[in-house]
Amino acid sequence: MLLGAASVLMLLYWVSGFSPASDSTKIAASVDTVDRAERRLDVLLKQVSTLDGKEKVLRQTSAELTGREAGLIPGDTAEQAQAQLLEILKSIAKDQNPPLEIRQVELAQPQQYGDAYGQVSVAINMDCRIEELVNFLAQVAAQREIIGTDEIRFGQARPKEKIMPVRITVSGLVARRLIPVKKGIPSL
């Protein structure tokens, strides 16, 4: 009986894999030879030698980005930028010969434009002749701000007066920080 109990204990001990040799972990010491250190030094020297070129490219890219972002519509909030866009459109309409009258204005919700910018939009309604519309659109395209026409809708023209109602939607780019972050719907 004792022999049977001892056999069962030995079998359990052997199956569990417990042994004093399996508890010890072997740690290999890192071998840092002179050749290896020289190769690492060569790699680091090559990386340092390209640093000046990378800094030059970074300065050039930063200057180009600053020049491009000078055309962003200024404002502390998206609503201020939208009001600035509306003022630009009113100024263009007033500078036409004869001046154009903006009859109605609609402000759209600001939205994200890519990862780095935001977009504000303004829709205006006005009555004008075709040549006045062409001149107005040319002036919009010539602005230093980054703005463009999104949509143009024509209404029923009055042929005797050669005037047609037009709805123009113009959008402009703003800094991304002005656009509110949309919260997603939490999943259930």
NORJO-V914394 format. One line per field, one symbol per residue. burial: # if it has 24 or more other C-alpha atoms within 12 Angstrom, else .. A space follows every 10 residues. Layout:
# NORJO-V914394
burial=???
This chain:
# NORJO-V914394
burial=.......... .......... .......... .......... .......... .......... .......... .###...##. ######.### .##..#...# ##..#.#..# ##....#### #########. .##..##.## ....#####. .......... ....###### ######.##. ........
